[in-house]
Amino acid sequence: MAEPAERAVARALGRRLRGAAGLATLAGLAWVARDVPAALGGRLTGARAARAARSPQFRDGTFHNRPSTRTMPGTSDRNLVRELIFGKQKRRPAAAVPLRHPADAPAATERELNVVWYGHASALIEIEGHRVLIDPVWSDRCSPSALVGPRRLHEPPVGLDELPAVDAILISHDHYDHLDMATVRALLAGQSAPFLVPLGVGAHLDRWGVPEHRIVELDWAESHRVGPLTITATAAQHFSGRGLRRDGTLWSSWVVAGAHRRLFYTGDSGYFEGYAEIGAEHGPFDVTLMQIGAYDRAWPGIHMFPEEAVAAHLDLRGGLLVPVHWATFNLALHDWSEPVDRIWAEAKARDVRLAVPRPGERVVVDDPPAVDGWWQSVA
């Protein structure tokens, strides 16, 4: 029997609409993915590659960690994918993470030192009348794609356009949760400060349009003056890479030193002998920003456990400890609040001064807020 004309027309129209919807979907995906190749960053060439090749950390075409007797082998008896899907860990907060919008404040006075933690590893250092921005990531995902990858568990406490003028922007390494293309481009337009980065990371900035005069690349133990501040790249135990190639750029920790105050930031790192050496050469530090999250016994050599962060703080001869690298992105299998619970217990056991600010809260290093367990009410 012949198909009624109305039904035939409806089916033909449906096919066209489905085809149009498919094309629209593909077009939408292509639009969203248009920035992925650029987000992967640049490659070392020319003078930048030649300088990297002269680094003591560079051999056989890649950067390397220092040999360490403390690096433990990872375990291989677990199915991490199965644990990721079926694990019982509470990897997200149960309620909204409380945020603070730091009140506008003048740059820190001659002897003042403050820390504003924005979440994960992003922080603003107010030191002796100057400001240093560390590992700024304001995007919704730490990924080359806007569609996939770890998504923020809380909004940034302030917009990038609300940041005060800064004197320097420090990047510890090129992983997506520390170096974000969209954030860099926004800071390029809204700030005039130089980007201080480990060797090779300048290739990414160059691809994203950062002019050469705003890129300062440093090897471990090299310093750069920003006004009266001395900023030094120091060793870390980690790795790098934004695509299939690994360790094509260096990773580092950072020392920010004024005439009177000193701060240390770990970047991402496993626990290693270098902390005691950094403490002996550059310490004591008024405050340390210590990575405490995204650890696992499968990769003990690249991220510290909270107890190791306290040990490293003591090696560094640190005063106040401010934990970072937690709360914002879900990057490991532990409970969301486990890192800060563990470091609070360890700090009390070892008599270490600790401040655990809410994202956006300003910590005055000489008068830090008491630890109040605020995260437990949302965990």
C-alpha positions as CSV (number, residue, x, y, z in Angstrom):
1,M,0.0,0.0,0.0
2,A,1.3,3.4,-0.9
3,E,2.4,5.6,2.0
4,P,0.0,8.5,2.6
5,A,1.5,11.7,1.3
6,E,1.3,13.5,4.7
7,R,3.3,10.7,6.3
8,A,5.9,10.7,3.6
9,V,6.4,14.4,3.8
10,A,6.7,14.2,7.6
11,R,9.3,11.5,7.4
12,A,11.3,13.4,4.8
13,L,11.1,16.5,7.0
14,G,12.2,14.5,10.0
15,R,15.2,13.1,8.2
16,R,16.2,16.6,7.1
17,L,15.8,17.9,10.6
18,R,17.8,15.1,12.1
19,G,20.5,15.8,9.5
20,A,20.4,19.5,10.3
21,A,20.6,18.8,14.0
22,G,23.5,16.5,13.4
23,L,25.3,19.1,11.4
24,A,24.5,21.7,14.0
25,T,25.9,19.5,16.7
26,L,29.1,18.9,14.8
27,A,29.3,22.6,14.1
28,G,28.9,23.3,17.8
29,L,31.5,20.7,18.8
30,A,33.9,22.2,16.2
31,W,33.3,25.7,17.6
32,V,33.9,24.6,21.2
33,A,37.0,22.6,20.2
34,R,38.5,25.4,18.0
35,D,40.9,26.4,20.7
36,V,42.1,22.9,21.7
37,P,45.2,22.9,19.4
38,A,46.3,26.3,20.7
39,A,45.7,25.2,24.3
40,L,48.1,22.4,23.9
41,G,50.8,25.1,23.7
42,G,54.0,25.6,21.8
43,R,57.2,23.6,21.4
44,L,60.8,24.5,22.1
45,T,62.6,25.8,19.1
46,G,65.5,28.1,18.3
47,A,67.1,30.0,21.1
48,R,64.6,28.7,23.7
49,A,65.5,25.1,22.8
50,A,69.2,25.8,22.8
51,R,69.0,27.4,26.3
52,A,67.0,24.4,27.6
53,A,69.6,22.0,26.3
54,R,72.2,23.8,28.4
55,S,70.3,23.1,31.6
56,P,71.7,20.6,34.1
57,Q,68.2,19.3,34.3
58,F,68.0,18.5,30.6
59,R,69.3,15.4,28.9
60,D,68.3,13.0,26.1
61,G,65.7,15.5,24.9
62,T,63.7,16.0,28.1
63,F,63.9,17.5,31.6
64,H,64.6,15.3,34.6
65,N,64.1,15.3,38.4
66,R,67.1,15.1,40.6
67,P,67.9,11.6,41.9
68,S,66.2,11.1,45.2
69,T,66.5,8.4,47.8
70,R,63.1,9.3,49.1
71,T,61.0,8.6,46.0
72,M,59.0,5.4,46.7
73,P,57.8,3.2,43.9
74,G,54.1,3.4,43.1
75,T,51.8,0.4,43.7
76,S,50.6,-1.6,40.7
77,D,48.0,-3.9,42.4
78,R,45.0,-1.6,41.9
79,N,42.6,-0.9,39.1
80,L,42.5,2.9,39.2
81,V,39.8,3.1,36.5
82,R,37.5,0.8,38.4
83,E,38.2,2.7,41.6
84,L,37.5,6.0,39.8
85,I,34.1,4.8,38.7
86,F,33.0,2.6,41.5
87,G,35.0,3.9,44.5
88,K,33.2,5.0,47.6
89,Q,35.2,8.1,48.2
90,K,33.3,11.4,48.7
91,R,35.3,13.3,46.0
92,R,33.0,16.3,45.9
93,P,31.7,18.6,48.7
94,A,28.1,17.9,49.7
95,A,27.3,21.7,49.8
96,A,28.6,24.9,48.3
97,V,32.1,25.8,49.2
98,P,32.0,29.1,51.2
99,L,33.8,31.9,49.4
100,R,35.1,35.2,50.5
101,H,35.5,38.3,48.4
102,P,38.6,40.0,49.8
103,A,38.0,43.6,50.6
104,D,40.1,46.1,48.5
105,A,43.3,46.7,50.4
106,P,46.3,48.8,49.7
107,A,49.4,47.0,48.7
108,A,51.1,45.5,51.8
109,T,53.3,48.0,53.7
110,E,57.0,47.8,54.0
111,R,57.0,44.8,56.4
112,E,53.6,43.3,55.7
113,L,53.0,39.9,54.1
114,N,49.6,38.6,53.2
115,V,48.2,35.7,51.2
116,V,44.9,35.6,49.3
117,W,44.1,32.0,48.3
118,Y,41.6,31.8,45.4
119,G,41.3,28.0,45.3
120,H,43.5,25.2,44.1
121,A,47.0,26.6,43.6
122,S,46.0,30.1,42.6
123,A,47.0,32.8,45.1
124,L,47.9,36.5,45.4
125,I,50.9,37.4,47.5
126,E,51.0,40.9,49.0
127,I,54.6,41.5,50.1
128,E,56.2,44.7,51.2
129,G,54.0,46.9,49.0
130,H,54.1,44.6,46.0
131,R,51.8,41.9,44.6
132,V,52.7,38.6,43.0
133,L,50.1,36.3,41.4
134,I,50.8,32.5,41.5
135,D,49.5,29.8,39.1
136,P,46.3,31.7,38.2
137,V,43.6,29.4,36.7
138,W,40.2,31.0,36.3
139,S,38.6,28.7,33.7
140,D,35.7,26.3,34.4
141,R,37.8,23.3,33.5
142,C,41.5,22.5,33.8
143,S,41.7,21.0,30.4
144,P,42.4,22.0,26.8
145,S,38.7,21.5,26.1
146,A,35.7,23.3,27.4
147,L,33.7,20.1,27.1
148,V,35.7,17.5,29.0
149,G,38.2,17.5,31.9
150,P,38.0,18.2,35.6
151,R,35.5,21.0,36.3
152,R,35.6,23.5,39.1
153,L,33.9,22.6,42.4
154,H,33.4,26.3,43.2
155,E,33.5,29.6,41.4
156,P,36.5,31.9,41.5
157,P,36.0,34.2,44.5
158,V,36.8,37.2,42.3
159,G,36.8,37.9,38.6
160,L,40.1,38.4,36.8
161,D,39.0,41.9,36.0
162,E,38.7,42.5,39.8
163,L,42.3,41.7,40.5
164,P,44.5,44.6,41.6
165,A,47.5,45.4,39.4
166,V,50.3,42.8,40.1
167,D,54.0,43.1,39.8
168,A,54.7,39.5,38.6
169,I,52.9,36.4,37.6
170,L,54.5,33.1,38.6
171,I,53.8,29.8,36.9
172,S,55.2,26.6,38.5
173,H,54.8,24.2,35.5
174,D,52.6,23.7,32.4
175,H,49.9,21.3,33.6
176,Y,46.4,22.5,32.9
177,D,45.5,23.1,36.6
178,H,48.5,25.5,36.9
179,L,48.7,27.1,33.4
180,D,45.5,28.0,31.6
181,M,45.4,29.6,28.2
182,A,42.3,31.6,28.7
183,T,43.5,33.0,32.0
184,V,46.9,33.9,30.5
185,R,45.2,35.8,27.6
186,A,43.0,37.7,30.0
187,L,46.0,38.6,32.1
188,L,47.9,39.7,29.0
189,A,45.1,42.2,28.2
190,G,44.3,43.3,31.8
191,Q,47.8,43.3,33.4
192,S,51.2,44.6,32.5
193,A,53.3,42.3,34.8
194,P,55.9,39.9,33.4
195,F,55.3,36.1,33.5
196,L,58.1,34.3,35.4
197,V,58.1,30.6,34.3
198,P,60.4,27.6,34.3
199,L,62.6,26.8,31.2
200,G,60.5,26.0,28.1
201,V,57.2,27.2,29.4
202,G,57.7,30.4,27.5
203,A,57.0,28.5,24.3
204,H,53.4,28.1,25.4
205,L,53.1,31.8,26.3
206,D,54.7,32.8,23.0
207,R,52.0,30.8,21.1
208,W,49.3,32.5,23.1
209,G,50.5,36.0,22.1
210,V,52.5,37.0,25.2
211,P,55.3,39.3,24.0
212,E,58.9,38.3,24.6
213,H,59.6,41.2,26.9
214,R,56.9,39.9,29.3
215,I,58.4,36.3,29.4
216,V,61.1,35.5,31.9
217,E,62.3,31.9,31.8
218,L,64.4,30.6,34.7
219,D,66.3,27.4,35.5
220,W,66.5,26.1,39.0
221,A,68.6,28.4,41.2
222,E,68.2,31.3,38.9
223,S,66.7,34.6,40.1
224,H,65.0,37.6,38.6
225,R,64.5,41.0,40.2
226,V,61.0,42.6,40.1
227,G,61.5,46.0,41.7
228,P,62.9,45.3,45.2
229,L,61.7,41.6,45.2
230,T,64.1,38.8,44.3
231,I,62.2,35.8,42.8
232,T,64.0,32.5,42.5
233,A,63.1,29.3,40.7
234,T,63.9,26.4,43.0
235,A,63.8,22.6,42.6
236,A,60.7,20.4,42.7
237,Q,60.0,16.7,42.1
238,H,57.4,16.5,39.4
239,F,56.9,16.3,35.6
240,S,55.4,18.3,32.8
241,G,53.4,18.0,29.6
242,R,50.2,19.3,28.0
243,G,49.8,16.6,25.2
244,L,51.4,13.3,24.3
245,R,54.9,14.6,24.9
246,R,56.1,14.6,28.5
247,D,58.8,16.6,30.2
248,G,59.5,19.0,27.4
249,T,59.4,21.9,29.8
250,L,60.8,22.3,33.4
251,W,58.8,22.5,36.6
252,S,59.8,24.4,39.7
253,S,59.0,25.7,43.1
254,W,59.4,29.4,43.9
255,V,61.0,31.7,46.5
256,V,59.7,35.3,46.7
257,A,62.0,37.4,48.9
258,G,61.7,41.1,49.9
259,A,64.0,43.1,52.1
260,H,62.3,41.7,55.2
261,R,59.9,38.9,54.3
262,R,60.2,35.6,52.5
263,L,57.6,33.2,51.0
264,F,58.0,29.7,49.5
265,Y,55.6,28.0,47.1
266,T,56.0,24.3,46.3
267,G,54.3,24.1,43.0
268,D,53.6,20.4,42.5
269,S,56.1,18.1,44.0
270,G,56.8,14.9,45.8
271,Y,58.7,15.0,49.0
272,F,62.5,15.1,48.5
273,E,65.8,16.2,50.0
274,G,65.7,19.4,48.1
275,Y,63.4,21.1,50.7
276,A,66.1,21.0,53.4
277,E,68.6,22.5,50.9
278,I,66.2,25.2,49.9
279,G,65.5,26.0,53.5
280,A,69.2,26.2,54.3
281,E,69.9,28.5,51.3
282,H,66.8,30.7,51.2
283,G,65.0,30.3,54.5
284,P,63.7,30.8,57.0
285,F,60.4,31.6,55.5
286,D,57.6,33.6,57.0
287,V,55.0,31.5,55.2
288,T,55.0,28.5,52.9
289,L,52.3,27.6,50.4
290,M,52.3,23.8,50.4
291,Q,50.7,21.4,48.0
292,I,48.5,18.9,49.9
293,G,46.0,17.5,47.5
294,A,45.7,15.1,44.5
295,Y,48.0,12.5,46.1
296,D,47.8,8.7,45.7
297,R,50.0,5.8,46.7
298,A,50.3,5.0,43.0
299,W,52.3,8.2,42.4
300,P,54.1,9.1,45.6
301,G,57.0,10.7,43.8
302,I,55.1,13.6,42.2
303,H,52.6,14.8,44.8
304,M,53.1,15.0,48.5
305,F,50.9,13.4,51.1
306,P,49.7,16.0,53.7
307,E,52.0,14.6,56.4
308,E,54.9,15.0,54.0
309,A,53.8,18.6,53.3
310,V,54.3,19.3,57.1
311,A,57.7,17.6,57.0
312,A,58.7,19.7,54.0
313,H,57.5,22.8,55.7
314,L,59.8,22.0,58.7
315,D,62.7,21.2,56.3
316,L,62.1,24.6,54.7
317,R,62.3,26.3,58.1
318,G,58.8,27.7,57.5
319,G,56.7,29.8,59.9
320,L,53.1,29.7,58.9
321,L,51.8,26.9,56.7
322,V,49.0,27.7,54.2
323,P,47.8,24.5,52.4
324,V,47.0,24.8,48.6
325,H,46.2,22.5,45.7
326,W,42.9,21.2,47.2
327,A,39.2,22.1,47.2
328,T,38.7,23.3,43.6
329,F,39.4,20.5,41.1
330,N,38.8,16.8,41.6
331,L,42.1,15.3,40.5
332,A,42.6,12.2,42.7
333,L,40.7,9.4,44.4
334,H,40.7,10.6,48.0
335,D,37.8,12.3,49.7
336,W,37.4,16.0,49.0
337,S,38.2,17.0,52.5
338,E,40.8,14.4,53.4
339,P,43.9,16.4,52.6
340,V,43.0,19.3,54.9
341,D,41.8,17.0,57.7
342,R,45.1,15.1,57.6
343,I,47.3,18.2,57.5
344,W,45.3,19.8,60.4
345,A,46.0,16.7,62.5
346,E,49.7,16.6,61.5
347,A,50.2,20.3,62.1
348,K,48.8,19.9,65.6
349,A,50.9,16.8,66.3
350,R,54.1,18.6,65.2
351,D,53.3,22.1,66.6
352,V,53.2,23.8,63.2
353,R,51.3,27.1,62.8
354,L,48.5,26.5,60.2
355,A,46.0,28.7,58.4
356,V,43.2,27.2,56.3
357,P,41.4,30.1,54.6
358,R,38.2,29.9,52.6
359,P,38.8,30.6,48.9
360,G,39.1,34.4,48.6
361,E,40.0,35.0,52.3
362,R,43.0,37.1,53.0
363,V,45.5,35.7,55.5
364,V,47.7,38.3,57.3
365,V,50.7,36.2,58.0
366,D,51.5,38.0,61.3
367,D,48.0,37.6,62.5
368,P,46.4,34.5,60.8
369,P,42.9,33.4,61.4
370,A,42.4,30.4,63.8
371,V,41.7,27.1,62.0
372,D,37.9,26.6,62.5
373,G,37.2,23.5,60.4
374,W,34.9,25.4,58.0
375,W,35.3,22.7,55.3
376,Q,33.7,20.0,57.6
377,S,30.3,21.6,57.3
378,V,30.3,21.2,53.5
379,A,32.2,17.9,53.2
